Amino acid sequence: MSDTARTLSGRRILVVEDEYMIAMQVKRWLHDAGAEVIGPVPSVLQALPLIGQVPLDAAVLDINLGFGGTAFPIADRLHDFGVPHLFATAEHRIADGAAYGDRTVLPKPFQAEELVQAVAKLVARHHQSSEQAISPDQEP
């Protein structure tokens, strides 16, 4: 993990994962990369109140959250708040519709470096597009 150490320093990352061991591993990897991990939480009911309550730089979502639940309502809320997110999932078919087809997908199983690099790229792209949205005569 030395190549990714501190890559996400100071970034707040929401983790939504219902598998305890995976959630703890993802949390550790992100923490080792310098992120402040929000959660992990295993459900839509626990994740939704965190969005908007805590400033987030990005989120990592498992799609299937057990008992037939999915992370799609969380993804929708994150989108509404302008928070970039990716799906870290074994579910390779994202959705029947095209609504989520543009989201980054990190297929399970993945390694620490893959996760940290994917989240770092997501944050960088979002930061870059936010800077470009500011017109030249405005101060950042």
N, C-alpha and C positions, 0 to 999 in steps of 0.2 A: 504494500500500500504506500510505499515511500514516494512513488511518482505522483500520487494523488493527495498526499498529505497537505492539509490546509487549503485545498483547491476551492472549497466552499466556505471559507472563513467568513463568519458573520451572517451567513444566509440562513433564513428560517424556512425549513422544509417540512411540510405536512406529509406524514406517512399514513396511508390507509391500507391495512393488510390484516386479514382475519386469521392467518396462520401464525400462531405465536412465535415459533422458532424463526420463521422467515422475517417477521416483523422486528424481532430483536436483532437479527443479523443486519438487516437494512439500517436500523437505527444506529448500530455500532459503526457500520461502514461510513454512513453520512457524518456521524459525530467525529470519527477519526479524520475526516476530510475538512473538519472545522465548522460544520453546520450545526445550528441549533435545531434539533428535531422536535417538531410539534407532534405529539402522539408517541408512538403509533396508536391509532384507534382502529377497531375492527368493523365498524359499521357506519352506515349512512347517518343514523340517528346521533352518533357521537361525533361524526366529522362535520356535519353541516353547521352546528353552532360555533365551531372554531373559525369558520371562514367569515371574515369581516370583523371578528372579535380580536384576532391576533394578526398583525401584519405578516404576510407570507410572501416569500420570494419564489416559491415553486411548490409542487406537490408530486408525490409518487403514489399512484393508485393501483391496487390490484382490482381487476374488473369484477371477478366473482367473489362475493363477500359472504358466502354461505347462506343457507336457508332460502335460496332463490334470489337473494339480493344482489344488486350490481352497484358499481361505483358511478354509474352514469348521472344520477342526480347530483353527486358531488362534483363531477366534471362540469356539469352545467352551471352550478353555482360558482365554481372557480372561474369559469369563462366569463360569467357576469361581472365578477370582481377584477378581471384582468390578470388573474394569477396563472402563469404557465404551469402545465402539468403533463405528466407522461403516464402511460399505462405500463406497469411492470407486472406481466401476467403470463400465464400459460395458455390463456385464451387468445388464439391467433386470429380468430374471426371477431373483429372489434364490435361491429353492430350490423344489423340487417340494412340500415340506411347509411347514407354517406355522412351523417352528422359528426362522426368521430374519426373518419378515415384520415384526416389530416394530423391527428395526434401522434406523437412519438410513441412507439411501442418497444419496450425492452422485454424480449422473450425470456421466460424462466426456463431453465435455471440460468442465472447470470452471476458474474464475478464482481467483486468490489470495484475494480477499476472500470468495468463497463457501466455500473450504476453511477459512480461518481462522475465519469466523463459525460454520460447522457444528461445528468442533472445540470452539470456545469454548462454544457452547450445550450440547454434549454434556458437557463438563467441569462447567459450571455446574449442569446438571440433576442430574448425579451427586453433586456437592458438596451441593446443596440436599437431595436425598433422603437423603444420609448424615447430614446435620444433623438432619433430621426423625426419623431412626431412633433418635437419642439421646433418652431420656426426659427430661422437665423436671427431675427430681431428680438427673440425672447431669451431671457437668461435661464439656464438650467436650474 
